[in-house]
Amino acid sequence: MTEMSDQPSKRKAKKQKKFKPKARTPRGLRDMAGDELHLQNHMLDTISRVYEAYGFEALDTSAFEYADALGKFLPDDDRPNEGVFALEDDDGQWMSLRYDLTAPLARHVAEHFDRLPKPLRRYQFGPVWRNEKPGPGRYRQFMQIDADTVGAGNQAADAEICMMAADCMEALGIERGDYVVRINNRKIMDGLLEAIGLDPQGEDFESRRLTILRAMDKYDRLGLDGVTALLGDGRKDESGDFTKGAGLDAGQIDKVAQMVSISADDRTSALESMAALVEETESGKQGLDELVEMAALFTKLGYDADRLAIDPSVVRGLGYYTGPVYEIELTFEAQDENGELARFGSVGGGGRYDDLVKRFKGIEIPATGISIGVSRLAAALMLLGKAAAAAPAPLVVVAVMDKDTRPDLMALVSELRAAGIRAEMYMGDSAMKAQLRYADARGARLVVIEGEDERAKGEVTLKDLQLGAEKSAEIEDNAEWRASEHAQKQVKRADLVAEIQKIISYFMK
């Protein structure tokens, strides 16, 4: 009886399916490949060259930081996993994936302070992670490229960062008039808060201060009505979500509205209008003096207001800025692939953060820097038609008709590479038709075919896939197509390199 009762159990075990994990990308994350990745790498290389031309040195900090190193600048430091991706190490300490590249820099400077040159001029690029709700075009992992000067407290350091940001945009092919670096000073904002009577001793001062600053920072996106609502009781967005406001009265709201409404077309005029609102406060006067010094440097070095503008609506959202703040804005409008009007707005920003290293050292270490968001900027470059510069060199695929000829064909490929031609030999085992499909799928420009007859004549067949596709689109009659050369010709083996170089150089003009 026992033996019989075991039989169904054995059959059931045999029928159990082996677990197969579902192949899927985690929510809010994505894979990158092809043209998009080439463009990103091109941008990182271009911006890095500008940073290096200014004397900045590369640095790569670790992806993980101890949560206490990120500190109060997390969205919620009472819950280490709020806003960041965190885990508890085996020694009971919380570690978090870096939220940005600035907080890790502050830790690095504090940890190696005695042996670092000061001022330290560093740049870094790499992914950052934010545990936030993903949405269209909003990912939990994205690439940033930063440049920072640590240990310089003068406004020349801030001005240099702003001018370098403008140079980065133009190095990427973004023309003047299609971008602007907008500049303000947090001290002016503090002066404004003092001028409207916000009590710094009030228990809710810090939260109201940040609410006001973040409301002002949304002026470009929400307009004056949206900012006014956030300064008052609050605002309900299109989704129905309600954001609590700063609770200012009508008179206070009016003064803040005056500040954000000041035109940025002329630096002198903007500074005069800002002075009328805050020059009676010590903090406001100090901030104005710093901006005046920066504006004088811009003028002397030929950076006009259409490139570097004084704009009081710029305050930046993060709490650690202590002085000048800046934002790179793309100003052009263009139609996307769906025919919709697209405007990209901010693609980078930064400012002075003199208190960040102080958390570790107990002494104030002046610092200023900027961060450029690569993904958003890449989308803008593609829309502007500036992505072609990032495309890799045309690919040549060498087909294999006889497996025994692979050593000779590999030598041919090496010859092409030595001449600066991007080339590969087909490494599969498929027939010629499949090899041509492979070359087409790879986006290859040319296919080299060397069969037995061609080898005997000292020739190779050179097939231009792109030209062939263009001709096939032009020829409607099948007989005409068969009678045409369809972008295929015989060339002497000795002339192959020169012929390929000629074709590539012609079509890359």
KOLGUKOL-120931 format. One line per 2 residues: for each residue x, y, z of C-alpha. Coordinates in steps of 0.05 Angstrom, whole numbers. Example, Ala and Ser with C-alpha at 12.3 -4.5 7.8 and 13.67 -1.06 7.14 Angstrom:
// KOLGUKOL-120931
246/-90/156  273/-21/143
//
This chain:
// KOLGUKOL-120931
0/0/0  56/48/18
92/35/-48  28/49/-88
14/114/-51  83/141/-70
71/135/-144  27/198/-154
76/239/-114  133/217/-160
93/233/-222  76/302/-194
149/316/-181  166/298/-253
113/345/-280  136/405/-239
162/460/-284  231/488/-274
228/560/-251  244/610/-305
254/683/-285  215/733/-325
260/776/-368  239/847/-352
271/915/-337  258/941/-266
206/996/-262  234/1065/-276
299/1037/-306  318/1023/-377
371/994/-423  408/1037/-473
439/1016/-539  456/1039/-609
450/1112/-630  427/1136/-561
487/1106/-527  535/1133/-580
505/1202/-570  513/1198/-494
585/1177/-500  598/1233/-550
567/1284/-503  607/1260/-443
671/1263/-485  656/1333/-511
637/1362/-443  697/1328/-410
744/1361/-460  715/1430/-443
722/1416/-369  794/1392/-379
810/1454/-421  790/1495/-359
839/1454/-317  790/1407/-282
815/1337/-264  773/1274/-269
748/1238/-206  704/1177/-197
671/1167/-130  636/1103/-109
564/1089/-127  546/1075/-54
553/1123/4  537/1114/77
468/1145/86  493/1193/139
543/1221/89  484/1243/45
454/1273/108  400/1324/114
398/1337/40  360/1272/29
286/1281/18  274/1252/87
334/1235/131  289/1200/183
275/1146/132  339/1127/95
302/1094/38  257/1153/23
282/1185/-41  343/1140/-47
356/1066/-57  385/1041/8
405/976/41  430/957/109
501/930/109  520/868/150
548/914/204  481/948/213
499/1012/175  454/1041/122
485/1051/53  451/1088/-4
462/1093/-79  486/1164/-92
430/1214/-102  476/1262/-139
551/1272/-150  559/1331/-103
548/1299/-35  599/1244/-51
649/1299/-71  639/1332/-3
654/1266/31  715/1255/-13
743/1324/2  733/1315/77
763/1245/77  826/1266/38
829/1339/58  902/1343/80
931/1314/16  887/1347/-36
909/1409/-74  867/1469/-55
828/1495/-90  808/1427/-117
783/1428/-189  746/1364/-203
698/1337/-256  660/1272/-255
607/1236/-296  567/1175/-278
498/1149/-262  457/1173/-202
395/1140/-172  332/1170/-143
277/1128/-112  221/1171/-140
158/1158/-179  178/1145/-251
141/1175/-310  148/1190/-384
220/1211/-395  232/1209/-320
277/1151/-298  303/1128/-231
374/1122/-259  404/1177/-302
472/1204/-322  502/1269/-296
567/1304/-311  592/1353/-259
648/1403/-249  665/1434/-182
716/1480/-151  726/1467/-77
766/1516/-34  754/1581/-74
707/1631/-41  711/1687/-92
661/1703/-147  712/1691/-202
703/1616/-188  627/1623/-196
634/1664/-259  682/1613/-289
632/1557/-278  578/1597/-314
623/1614/-373  645/1541/-378
572/1519/-380  560/1565/-439
622/1537/-474  597/1466/-463
531/1481/-498  567/1511/-558
617/1454/-561  557/1407/-569
532/1448/-628  477/1487/-592
479/1556/-622  474/1622/-585
401/1641/-579  382/1568/-568
408/1567/-496  419/1613/-437
453/1605/-370  409/1640/-319
441/1665/-254  416/1689/-187
440/1689/-114  409/1653/-54
430/1711/-9  384/1756/-49
328/1706/-36  344/1707/38
342/1784/35  274/1779/2
248/1734/57  273/1784/108
241/1842/69  172/1808/70
178/1797/146  188/1722/149
211/1708/220  276/1667/220
263/1648/293  196/1617/276
192/1542/286  166/1533/214
215/1582/183  259/1531/147
200/1493/117  166/1557/94
232/1584/67  242/1522/24
169/1523/1  177/1595/-22
243/1582/-57  216/1520/-93
154/1558/-114  197/1613/-145
240/1561/-179  177/1536/-216
163/1604/-248  187/1583/-316
142/1522/-316  80/1545/-278
79/1619/-294  61/1674/-245
-8/1646/-227  22/1578/-209
76/1610/-166  26/1656/-132
-17/1596/-113  43/1560/-83
61/1622/-44  -9/1625/-15
-54/1567/6  -28/1518/-45
-39/1490/-114  -75/1430/-145
-41/1403/-207  -73/1371/-269
-72/1302/-237  -111/1328/-177
-52/1325/-128  -51/1383/-80
14/1418/-59  9/1457/5
31/1530/-2  75/1575/41
16/1612/71  40/1683/55
-8/1742/57  -27/1785/-4
27/1837/9  82/1786/18
60/1748/-45  62/1814/-84
135/1827/-66  156/1757/-84
117/1762/-149  153/1827/-166
220/1792/-157  206/1732/-202
175/1777/-255  238/1819/-266
262/1815/-338  328/1780/-351
341/1813/-419  390/1864/-390
437/1848/-332  444/1920/-308
369/1932/-308  355/1866/-273
405/1882/-218  374/1951/-207
304/1922/-202  327/1869/-153
363/1921/-111  298/1960/-103
268/1900/-67  326/1876/-23
382/1927/-17  358/1948/53
376/1879/79  447/1857/95
440/1790/61  407/1820/0
461/1873/-8  516/1820/-3
483/1777/-56  475/1837/-102
549/1856/-94  569/1785/-114
525/1786/-176  552/1854/-196
622/1826/-192  604/1766/-234
567/1809/-286  629/1853/-293
672/1791/-308  621/1767/-360
622/1834/-395  698/1838/-395
705/1768/-425  652/1778/-479
595/1736/-450  533/1778/-464
464/1772/-431  439/1727/-487
487/1675/-460  493/1691/-386
432/1726/-357  416/1752/-288
348/1722/-272  316/1727/-202
268/1670/-217  326/1621/-211
333/1594/-140  348/1519/-150
309/1468/-109  362/1436/-65
372/1463/5  448/1466/7
461/1526/-38  489/1587/-1
506/1639/-55  504/1645/-131
459/1594/-165  455/1579/-240
413/1540/-289  425/1521/-361
362/1529/-402  349/1509/-474
305/1563/-504  289/1535/-573
223/1503/-592  217/1446/-641
169/1392/-662  180/1322/-637
168/1257/-676  93/1263/-662
89/1334/-688  80/1361/-617
115/1425/-597  173/1409/-550
210/1456/-504  263/1426/-459
277/1480/-409  330/1465/-357
384/1415/-374  433/1431/-319
445/1474/-258  487/1486/-197
512/1539/-149  554/1554/-89
549/1507/-29  598/1531/24
567/1490/80  568/1421/50
638/1399/70  628/1433/138
585/1375/159  647/1331/160
702/1380/179  667/1428/225
697/1487/186  669/1523/126
700/1501/60  676/1544/1
654/1506/-61  617/1518/-125
598/1474/-183  549/1454/-238
515/1390/-260  491/1375/-330
435/1324/-341  458/1282/-400
393/1246/-418  350/1309/-426
405/1344/-464  413/1284/-510
339/1286/-528  346/1359/-545
407/1347/-589  370/1293/-627
312/1341/-639  361/1394/-663
392/1345/-712  459/1348/-675
464/1274/-662  499/1257/-728
566/1279/-700  561/1222/-649
550/1167/-700  606/1115/-704
647/1108/-767  614/1069/-824
619/993/-814  648/944/-864
628/871/-858  672/818/-891
629/758/-911  653/686/-906
637/640/-965  687/585/-947
704/570/-874  774/549/-895
789/621/-917  775/651/-848
849/661/-832  860/700/-896
796/740/-886  817/757/-815
882/784/-844  840/826/-893
800/854/-835  863/871/-797
888/908/-859  824/949/-861
829/966/-787  901/986/-793
878/1036/-846  828/1067/-797
767/1031/-826  716/1002/-777
710/929/-799  689/860/-776
689/790/-804  623/752/-800
632/703/-742  569/661/-752
560/599/-794  502/621/-839
497/623/-914  509/686/-955
437/710/-956  434/709/-880
502/744/-876  475/801/-919
414/806/-873  461/808/-814
502/864/-845  439/903/-860
414/894/-788  481/919/-762
474/982/-804  536/965/-845
554/1010/-903  594/959/-943
600/884/-950  664/852/-977
655/785/-1012  713/742/-1035
692/677/-1068  734/625/-1103
727/657/-1172  743/726/-1146
804/700/-1109  830/668/-1172
825/736/-1208  856/775/-1150
790/812/-1140  736/822/-1088
662/841/-1093  644/906/-1058
570/914/-1042  544/982/-1019
483/966/-977  460/1037/-967
466/1056/-1040  431/991/-1058
373/1008/-1013  368/1078/-1045
368/1048/-1115  316/995/-1098
270/1051/-1075  279/1086/-1142
269/1024/-1186  197/999/-1190
206/946/-1245  237/880/-1223
270/868/-1290  302/936/-1287
328/921/-1217  358/855/-1240
392/890/-1298  422/944/-1254
488/939/-1217  450/952/-1152
510/983/-1118  556/924/-1128
623/923/-1163  687/884/-1171
752/916/-1148  824/892/-1148
843/862/-1081  904/908/-1079
858/969/-1087  807/948/-1035
829/994/-978  835/1055/-1024
766/1041/-1055  732/1034/-987
765/1098/-962  740/1134/-1024
668/1111/-1014  667/1127/-940
698/1196/-948  649/1213/-1004
587/1195/-964  612/1227/-900
618/1296/-932
//
